[in-house]
Amino acid sequence: MVEHDALSVTREAYDVTRDAYDAAASTYAQLFRDTLRDSPLDRAILGAFAEVVSASGDRQVADLGCGPGHITAHLGELGLAAFGVDASPAMIKLARQAYPGLRFDVGSMAVLNIADGVLGGVLSRWSIIHTPPQELSVILAEFHRVLAPGGHLLVGFSASDDPSQRTQVFDHAVAPAYRWWPDHLAAMLRKSGLAEVARMAREPQPTDRRQFQEIHLLARKA
């Protein structure tokens, strides 16, 4: 386990997010457990992620911010040796109950209890959005640390509307959250040693409550 300096803001955000998701865990699980069924583009990018990870060798994949475990389970169905990590003990309890054959751990993305360079892939779907922007580099450094050379990261997030604004706060129902300008986040990935391979941008549907563009960035560790 690696310790980082100046993590007070990240720890505070971690505590707030953990407590909020603990309180909302059952509702969240009911709302989102079937989201992939009606999301062919999400299934496609997850499928592409599974293919590139599998091609680079038989290594484990961490679903960081796994919530109730439905995406971790989907990765397993795609043939990956996937396990989940989440800050919320209540989420992890639900994930273990729903998918008893998979591994789920309570943990922080800022200080992962994972050895250096052992993962073939890291999935982070909307799990960085609660990290204060000034602290995101700590999270990205952890992603880089646990990935093996040639390993891949797939990160999902909501895009900001204005390239002049690197981040924008939005009214997330559970905890304070941020949108990112995609090119800026891609540059942060590069600075962390993770080179962008591809990106998928999905426009909001008219019926979506939030009219945000959704982004998936696929990056590779050299």
N, C-alpha and C positions, 0 to 999 in steps of 0.2 A: 504494500500500500504506500502510495507516494503522498507526502505532505506538500502543500503549496503555501507560499507567503501571501499575505494580504487577502485572505478569503472571508473576511468578516461579512461583507455584503452578500457573497454567495451563500454563506451559512444562514444568514437571516432570510434570504429568499427561499432557501431550501426548507427552513422550518415553516415558513408561511405556506409554501406550496404543499408540503407534506400534510400539514394539518387540514388544509382546505380539501385536498383530494381524499383524505381519510373520511371526512364528513360526507363527501359526495360519491364515495366509491360505488355503492349499490346502484344509485341512479345512473352514474356514468356507464357502468357495465351494461345495464339494460338498454341504454340509448345507443351505444356504439358497437355492441358485439356483432351486429350483422352489417356493418357499414361497407365491407368489401363486396358484399353480394351485389350491390347496385353501383359499384365503382370500378368499371372495367379498366380505366386508366391507372388507378391505383394498383390493381392486380397486375397490370402489365409492367409497371416500373418495379414492383416487388419481384415479379418473375425475372426481369432482366438482372436485378440485383442478385438473385439466387444463382443465375447462370454464371455471372462473372466471378462470384465468390467460389462456386463449385469448381470453376475452371482453374482457379489459382491454388487448389489443394484442398485436402480434407481437414479443415479446421473449424473450430466453433465460431458461432455468430452470436453476438450480444444484441438483444433488443432493449435499448436503454430508454427508460420511461415507458415500460411495457404496459402499464395500466393493468387491466384485468386479464391480459394474456392472449387475447384473440389473434393479434398479429404475430406473436411468437409462435402460436400454434399453426398459423398459416405458413410461416417460414418452414416449420417442420414438415408440413405437407408438401412443400416444394423441395424437400430432400436435404435441408440444412440441419446441422446439429445446433439448434438454436436454444438459447436460454434467455430469461428476462430479468431485468433489474428495474426497480422502481423505488422512489423515495417513500411511497405510502405503504405502510404495513397492511392497511385494510385492502388496498389493491392487490398486494401480493397474496394475501389470504384468499381472496376471490379467485385469483389466477391458479393457485395451487388446488383449490377445490374443483375448478372447472377442467383443469388439465393436469391430473395427478401424475402423468407420465413424464412431465417436463420439469425442468429446474427453474425456480424463481427465487430471487434474492432481494432483500431490502438493501438499498444502497444509494449513494450520491454519485452523480456523474462527475462531480468535481474531484472526488477522491475514490476512484474505483478499486475494489478489492479484487483486481485482476492483474496477473503478472504481465510484464513487458512482452510485447510482440507475439502474443499467442493466438490472437483472433484473426480469422480470415475475413470477417465482416463485422461492421457496427451499423445498426439501424437506429436512427433517431428521428422518429416521426412526431413532430410537434412537441418534442420534449425540451428543446432549447428555448422555447418561447417565453418561459418564465424566468430565464436567466437575465439579470441586469446586463445591458450591453457592455459596460465597462469590465464585466467579469467573464464574458463569453470565451475569451482567449484561454482561460484556465480549462474550460470544458473541452475545447478543441485540442488542447495539448494532451489531455487525457485520452481522447479518441485516437490521436496519433500514437501515443505511448503503447496502448494495448493492441494496436493492429500490427500484424506481421508485415514485413516488406511485401508489397504487391497486394496487400489487403485493401478492401473497399469500404467506404462509408457512404451510406445513403441518408441524407438529412432532409426532412420535410418541414416546411414552415409557411406562414402567410406573408405575402409580399407587401411592402409599403407602396404607397401610390406615387411617390415623388423621388426621383433619383437624387435630388439634393438633400433628402432626409434619409440618413442611413437606417434609422429605426423610427417607428411610430408606436406609441402606446395604444392598445385597444381594450375594449370593455369585455374581457374574457369573464365568463360567468363564475369561474372557480378561484382564480388568483391573478394578480397583476401580470400582464403579458405584453409582448412586443412583436411587431412586424419588422421585417428586414428587407432592404433593397437587395435583390439577388446578386448583383455584381459585387456589392460590398462584402456580402457574406462569402462569395466565392474567393475574393481577394484575401479574406481572413483565413480561409481554408489553405490557400497557397502558402501564406506566411507560416502556417502551422505544419507545412510539409505534406499537404494533401492536395493533389492536383485535380482540378475538375476534369471529369471524363464526359459527362453529359448532364443535361438538365431537362426537366419536364415542367411546363407551365400550364396550368389548368384554369381557365376562366370561370368565374362564378356563374351558377345558374340563376335565372330570374327569381326562383323560389328560395334561394339561399338567404338565410337571415343576415349574414355578413357578406357584402359584395367585395370580397378580397380575392385577388389572384393567389392560387396555391402553387407552391414551387417544390419540386424535388431536385436536389443536387446530388449527383453521383460523383464521388471523388476517390482517388487511389493514392495510397502511400507508396512512395518510390522505393 
